[in-house]
Amino acid sequence: MNKTPFVPQTGFVFPQQPDEPFLKPEKTRELDIENNYPFLDRSFAGRFNNFIIYTAIFAVVFKLNTIRYGIKIKGKENLRKSRRLFKNGAMTICNHVYRWDFLAVLQAVKWRRIWFPARKANLETSDAYLIRGAGGIPIPQTNAAAIKFNRAFDTLHKEKKWIHVFPESCRWDFYQPIRPFKMGAFKMAARYKIPIIPMAISYRKPTGLYKLWNKTALITLNIGEPILTEKPEGIGRNEFCEELCKKAHRTVCELAGIENNIWPAFTEE
């Protein structure tokens, strides 16, 4: 890994709080997730939407993502040699740094369909159809909604589906340090006893023809070795999840080539 990773010069002024959204998209609809909202939409319309979105992702958007950002994926051997660990599902995590980073994760895991927690505010924008179709499930804000949210992911886990979480919680475009992680991702992985696959997006300086349409950065997605989540005896659940979080954060920093990260490993929910 490069000891001095490329840092995009964007001129952006990021928020002071690491979990405050950098982007504030326009709200176009009101989403009520308290009353009869299908957190896991298995209706014909929901399944059809999912099929259409993933067909477009696999057939077109992967190519556009590669053309636009020159994506390179490193560490695929860590997925191949660990396939047996994923028989009951897995959780991928990654830093959240550009619009199509979830698509880069999908490219890395070879066209697998993945479900992910999504910010409710993002599902109240014009992107709602795309986010929902790609597998987004709104993050609850009340206990009543949390029950339905957990039930949806319980169902996905029983079906051995894969889950993705951006543990930084919101997107900061082309930000280079790794922000603190939220603990919820690691509590979920520990509850389901599924391995965590750490990934990190790092940047490359645009070269050649890419400089004609990309003045910011090219993308490299780095895949690390899976982190096991089976809790050993003699350690409390909260302590174990903190250790998982610290290990995951340290690994993502290393994958991104960052030696002296400016943020702590995690913040409280």
Secondary structure, 3 states (H helix, E strand, C coil): CCCCCCCCCCCCCCCCCCCCCCCCCCCCCCCCCCCCCCCCCCCHHHHHHHHHHHHHHHHHHHHHHHHHHCCEEECCHHHHCCHHHHCCCCEEECCCCCCCHHHHHHHHCCCCCEEEEECHHHHHCCCHHHHHHHCEEECCCCHHHHHHHHHHHHHHHHCCCEEEECCCCCCCCCCCCCCCEECHHHHHHHHHCCCEEEEEEEEECCCHHHHHCCCCCEEEEEECCCECCCCCCCCCHHHHHHHHHHHHHHHHHHHCCCCCCCCCCEECC
